[in-house]
Amino acid sequence: MSPCFCEKPVKKYSETTCMCCWTCETCGQYGGCDDQLDYHNPQGYGTVIYDINVNPAMKIKLKKLTKNAKIPTYGTKDSAAVDLYAVEDVTWFPGDVKFVRSGWILEIPEGYYCDVRPRSGLACRKQMIILNSPCTIDSDYRGELFTYMKNLGDTITTIKKGDRYAQMLLQKKIDIEFEEIEELTETERGDGGFGHTGE
C-alpha cells in the first residue's frame, strides 16, 4: 500500500463504491478520485488527489548463487537506481580489466530491462569505469549478473566483498518498428556531427 504524504500507511475505504479513495490512519488525511471527492472527503481536502497505485514497486525475482550475495538496495528513498554489491574481493592494477560478480541471477519481468551503470564515487575518485556502460540486462537473460570494469587511474584499486560497485536501473522496453523510405525529414542541423556548433 502506498503511503500518505506523512509517509504513514493508508487504508482504503471499504464501505463505499469508490475503491480508490483512502484515509491515513495516522494523520487523518483523505484522498481519492475527482468525481466523488466531495462525498468521500467531508473534511474539505479538495485539493488532495492521490492515487494509491502511483509508482508501485516492480517485483524482480532473484536466485542466489553464493552465500555472500547481498540483495541490491536503494541508497535513499528517492534513489532511481539500486546499488549492487560485490561477492568477492577484486583488485585492479592500472589498466586492468576484470569482472565483478553480484552472486545473483535476475528474473526481470517481460517488457522491462535493467541498465547497470558506474557509481559516481568510484568513477570520479578512483577512475573505475564499466566498459560497456550502460550494461543492458534483458528480461530473458538467465545468467549471473556481473560487470566488466577497468581501472583508468594510476593506482591499485580494490573492491572488497560487500562493497557497492555499480548501480542498476529498471527501464521500460519500447519495441522499434523500422520503416525504409526514400527521403527523411530535413532539419536545420542536417548531417552536422561532432563539433558542428563550434568549440
GIKA-V28815 format. One record per helix or strand of 3 or more residues. SS is the DSSP state (hx for helix, st for strand). FROM is the first residue (numbers start at 1). LEN is the number of residues. If there is no record, write none. Layout:
# GIKA-V28815
SS & FROM & LEN
SS & FROM & LEN
This chain:
# GIKA-V28815
st & 9 & 4
st & 22 & 3
hx & 37 & 4
st & 61 & 4
st & 82 & 4
st & 90 & 3
st & 97 & 11
st & 112 & 7
hx & 120 & 7
st & 128 & 3
st & 135 & 3
st & 144 & 8
st & 157 & 3
st & 164 & 9
